């Protein structure tokens, strides 16, 4: 596979194991896959898109957060500090991970937990690192420049930070774990002769965490991955691995979005299979986890015009997209509270 690639469903038809979602949300979930049942909506806070936009900008202010860089170190401290300021118990999982070219990456997965003693838990995750190379940029002169990663990295973390702020103000009894995965975007660049030869060169932080979870026997009810959740023009299709491993969670999220008024951002449409952090979470950790990731039907990537380009900056972040994703996932959390 090349980079974080969209595959056709036919290309992944041989994958076998389908994990069942165990007691995902009690009796508050939709009862079938046809969208005919309704979900009883709990009272949930109002997700503030302006705050999420600001958290995105604050990450970008450090510059590209490429592993082993000073910007990466400082931004990691910022993220951990923000979660702590919102009352979370923060755990750093540090590891030396070897990249495709032999570079040793000093990786840092940041885990922020609410109600760490609660047995019933939900996982929400995103990656926080920046791609070292803008290898999908239309200008070849930019291919070796790092990506600022406003959307492809910072937006997912920003949505989680705003949800954390809301959880501090309006606590729940269920356990919530926010995980910021590192070294997701260090996969083989398109200009390298090895491009497409090794899908495992991506998602190094989540691969490490899935094999070495921060809590022994960690088994949340389900997980939701947020990747590129702030880009202009984004809508979110039902990703292939998500449907294969966690179909009930896909239905839960998409129906929730429809009921609270965000169906235009979550159309009832199938997308491709995407190599992303949810894959090791599903396949190695055995946690049913979906990927909320944009799907563009035009352009040369499927992920939108700024993906892995020097234009992945704040000028291309849309508060309306941040709001749609953040409010939907926040509603899922409060619906799941017991």
ZIHUHU-V752898 format. One record per backbone hydrogen bond with DSSP energy under -0.5 kcal/mol. NH is the residue of the N-H (numbers start at 0). CO is the residue of the C=O. E is the energy in kcal/mol with one decimal. If there is no record, write none. Layout:
NH;CO;E
NH;CO;E
This chain:
2;0;-0.5
2;187;-0.6
4;2;-1.3
6;4;-0.5
6;272;-2.7
10;7;-0.5
11;8;-1.1
12;9;-1.2
14;11;-1.6
18;16;-0.5
21;19;-0.7
22;20;-0.7
27;24;-2.1
28;25;-0.5
40;38;-0.6
41;39;-0.5
46;44;-0.7
48;46;-0.9
51;47;-1.8
52;48;-2.5
53;49;-2.1
54;50;-2.5
55;51;-1.9
56;52;-2.3
57;53;-2.6
58;54;-1.5
59;55;-2.1
60;56;-1.8
61;58;-1.5
62;59;-2.1
65;63;-1.3
68;65;-1.9
72;68;-1.9
73;69;-2.7
74;70;-2.5
75;71;-2.2
76;72;-1.8
77;73;-2.0
78;74;-2.8
79;75;-2.4
80;76;-2.4
81;77;-2.4
82;78;-2.3
83;79;-2.1
84;80;-2.2
85;81;-1.1
85;82;-0.6
86;83;-1.9
87;82;-2.2
88;112;-2.7
89;87;-0.7
90;110;-3.1
92;90;-0.5
92;108;-3.0
93;91;-0.7
94;106;-1.9
96;94;-0.8
96;104;-2.5
98;96;-0.5
98;102;-3.3
101;98;-2.1
104;96;-3.5
104;102;-0.7
105;103;-0.5
106;94;-2.3
106;104;-1.7
108;92;-2.9
109;107;-0.5
109;179;-2.0
110;90;-2.9
110;108;-0.6
111;109;-0.5
111;177;-3.2
112;88;-2.7
112;110;-0.5
113;175;-3.0
117;114;-2.1
121;174;-2.0
122;221;-2.4
123;176;-2.8
124;223;-2.5
125;178;-2.0
127;180;-2.3
128;180;-0.6
129;64;-1.8
131;184;-0.5
133;141;-0.8
133;144;-1.9
134;132;-1.7
135;307;-2.2
136;133;-1.6
136;307;-0.5
139;137;-0.7
141;138;-2.4
142;139;-1.5
144;141;-2.0
146;130;-2.7
149;311;-1.7
152;150;-2.3
153;148;-2.2
154;149;-1.0
155;150;-0.5
156;152;-1.4
157;153;-2.6
158;154;-2.2
159;155;-1.8
160;156;-2.5
161;157;-2.1
162;158;-2.1
163;159;-2.5
164;160;-2.2
165;161;-1.9
166;162;-2.3
167;163;-1.9
168;164;-1.5
169;165;-2.7
174;119;-2.9
175;113;-1.6
176;121;-2.6
177;111;-3.2
177;175;-0.5
178;123;-2.3
178;176;-0.6
179;109;-3.1
179;177;-0.5
180;125;-3.0
180;178;-0.8
191;188;-1.4
194;191;-2.0
195;0;-0.6
196;193;-2.4
200;197;-1.5
201;198;-1.5
202;183;-2.0
203;182;-2.1
204;181;-1.4
206;202;-2.0
207;203;-2.2
208;204;-2.4
209;205;-2.7
210;206;-1.5
211;207;-1.3
217;214;-1.7
220;120;-2.9
221;120;-0.5
222;287;-2.4
223;122;-1.9
224;289;-3.0
225;124;-3.1
226;224;-0.6
226;291;-2.3
227;150;-0.7
231;315;-2.0
233;230;-1.8
235;264;-2.9
236;234;-0.6
236;292;-0.6
237;268;-3.2
238;236;-1.0
238;290;-0.5
239;271;-2.5
242;238;-1.9
243;239;-2.0
244;240;-2.7
245;241;-2.3
246;242;-0.6
248;245;-0.6
249;245;-2.0
250;246;-2.4
251;247;-2.2
252;248;-2.6
253;249;-2.8
254;250;-2.5
255;251;-2.0
256;252;-2.5
257;253;-2.0
258;254;-2.5
259;255;-1.9
260;257;-1.0
261;256;-3.5
264;261;-1.3
265;261;-1.2
268;266;-2.1
270;237;-2.5
272;6;-2.1
274;4;-1.0
275;273;-0.8
278;275;-1.9
279;275;-0.5
280;276;-1.2
281;277;-2.3
282;278;-3.3
283;279;-2.1
284;279;-2.0
285;281;-0.7
286;280;-2.3
287;285;-0.5
288;286;-0.5
289;222;-2.1
291;224;-3.2
291;289;-0.5
292;290;-0.9
293;226;-0.6
294;234;-2.1
295;301;-3.2
306;303;-1.1
308;305;-1.7
311;308;-1.3
312;310;-2.3
315;312;-1.6
316;313;-1.6
317;229;-3.2
318;316;-0.5
320;317;-0.6
321;317;-1.8
322;318;-2.6
323;319;-2.1
324;320;-2.3
325;321;-2.7
326;322;-2.9
327;323;-1.5
328;324;-2.5
329;325;-2.4
330;326;-2.2
331;327;-2.0
332;328;-2.2
333;329;-2.2
334;330;-2.5
335;331;-1.4
336;333;-0.7
